[in-house]
């Protein structure tokens, strides 16, 4: 395999690497480097009155350098931020041999190299908190130049802004673009806050299979693979719902899981074929309790992550202060289309779609037609958090019938910023009703609906052993992080979003 052609900068860096090795310096040392301080913490704890001056050991990337004869200033970036380092030749080379400073430091080190610094903290005459280096150690040589932004006459050059390049080379994006790393720090805070909320309520985090013989728990097109040893097809899970409900049957009162789900669908600014969903199931609860539980959870997460219940997403300021508004699906459709779909059959709904100017697939059943109407005319109208409740039964094959109207189900979806964020039910625990719902899904599949559910006979068997009244809720974690960080594209909150293969 031939070596890829090197750019001029890459060739220079490799030549520097060879010279460093020839000088007897290992550019990728294996020994531990004993860090005991970080840039932000150093600045926060600095005191001009401190005596003796604080000794520190720091490490990070070399991000800029100003060489002034026997002394230089560099900027080092670590896990927390950046700090100035003062380097004086005779300080780091106290003997007669000054070659490390004159050759390695001045000529062979490059922007992007990892270095370690031992020294003390002081404030310069210009007032900047700085580390005075006593020792510098090369920890890792960078062989490619970073796209560092340069500004000349008010014009920025070499900015790393192309979205495809940023997502494909996230490791560069995180280094050179301010604020990107903070998005993923906040992502972790979202998860931690949610886990804390569930754990303090007494619910248990569990794990369920990713490879499944039947893709169940949602209406979606699955990815399929093959298990060689068993010689059977397997599916990447589209949801973990049916396994979590089996655990409720087994005696757990409350379980939750952060699950990687996979749906063989298109990619856009709000969809990635691999995504993270959190699902929670709690026995002896219903969807009314779950609405209260969900809105309190989101209020807490927003406060934990941002220090306020308000977040700005584009031009919208969204307030997660509980309680949230609640609107039935039928009332929502009536409000935004002027049509009352109560009691309509499939043919009547198809005519409504036609009257509203919608083109719909003739294979769609009653539930999907209602969903299409809501998605077209209603969903995007809900910017502030709003629970859409009481869905028609055809839209919800895993949901308990409404206690006061058997044509509806006890289900809600939480709409925020014009998109679904959470989906929840009073769970269907009648095994006979559940089996009939699965049969209806199979009928839709026979008509050509490739997202219709398959009958999961083992799940029916589990329900036949008895499942207590239960409420379940699923929430798209990637969309939640988008909201909490003010991002409009899902790719901005995924470290490594799915992309087409790179062109050779």
Phi, psi and omega in degrees: 000126184284148179290132178298147181294135183265145171286170180300317180295320179295321178296319179296317182294322178292325176294320177297321177301315180297318181295321179298317179294321179296334178277002178084015180257128178277115184283349178227066186295148181268343186292149176297138173250119193278072178299137175227007181204160179228156190302308183296317180297322178300314182292320182293328185259005183288141175225131179293339183270355186292128176219132355291167179298145185290129174272136181223157172232116183233165178208152178169194180274141170284117186249341175198163184205135174234109183264128182227071179068245183276357180224153181212159170241136174233163174244128181247135179245124177243198184298335185256332184170213184231153177209149177279142177235131177263127182240119179246128188309309186287345178281316181272346175232074188291340182271199181285329184281111181253015188294326181301315180288310187292328184251303184292304186294312187282329190242328190256341173281148182229158173302131182103343177294145173270130178228157172249143182230129170247132182181203180228161186261135176212175177248131181286172179295337177274000175093008183267130176292128192218150171262123175273113186283133169256330177220143174231133181234130174283124183253332178194126180274130178270127183261354175237139179286138174286145177281071181287130181291131176241136181245125178225125181054038178080003181251130180270135178239152176064025177291139181264081190242342182299120185303317182298319178293320181297314182288325181288323181243062183302329180300329175279317179306316181295328183282315193259342183254114181298139176095340181294314180299325182297328177301317185278336169295317178294325177302314178297322178296323177300312180298314182298318180296317180294316178301317180299318180299314181290316183296320179292336176279352177094015182263156191247134176280134183227175176231138179233166188295143172271319175275121185230145179283336176229122179281103185233172175098355179197166174259105183196157176275125185269163165275140181241143176223185184225133177265113187294316185295319179272346182054051179224153172285145174229157182240142168288135189298142172263341177194161180251011189304310188293328177288320179295323178290330173300325179290327174295319175303320183286354173117355174285138182273329179209124180226150176215160180208136167270109189244140169279119179246158186223124179228129188277073186228179181290167179246135174209199186287348179235005181228135172228138184297337173247123184214168181249131178233142171254129174235139180227141179228130183229124181289153175066023177238166175230183187290336175293315176299319183294327176297315178299316181298318184290315182292325175293322179297313183292325176298317179296315181299315181298319177294317181296323186274319188242353180076008180206162177273358182254140173226147179257123177236108186062234179270358186259138170256116185255132183249119180265020176291123178287152002273164178259154177296149179232128183223135177288153180298318181297319178294324179296313179298319179296320181296318188261350177240341184080007183251131174264110185270006182307126175077001182288145175266185186298316181296319179295320178294323178297323178292322177301316179301317179297316180296330180274002178080021182265140172260118183235149179296129181296346179280348185289137175272187186301313182299315181293326178296317177298318180298320179296317179297314181297315181297324183285320191247343190241312191309313184292350182278345186264097179272309176285150182306124183219129175275119170267121191238166171061069182280148173303147189297330182293342181270353193221078186289352180245014190249144178293141176300148181295138185295338181244355179211104185292350176278349182244171176234158179272082185224148168224151165239138178264120178260131177218131179056036175079011181223154174291132176249320183222154181223133185210155181224161147276114192291139175290119179239012174269109186295329180289313177299317181299317179298318180295324177295318177299319178300318178297321176297321178296325176297318178295322177297321179295333178281351178116004178281102184281003175255001181292150183284155175260147178293124175258096186293327178293324178294319176300317178300318178300316179297328180293338173280348175105121173239129181295163173309132188216145169243139179232152180215136174241142181224132178285111186292325181294318177292325177297317178295322176304315180294314184290342180247003176071029181261147181255354180233135181296332180296337180287342182248004174254126181301318181225080181293156179295137180219160173295151177304144181293135179292138180287000000 
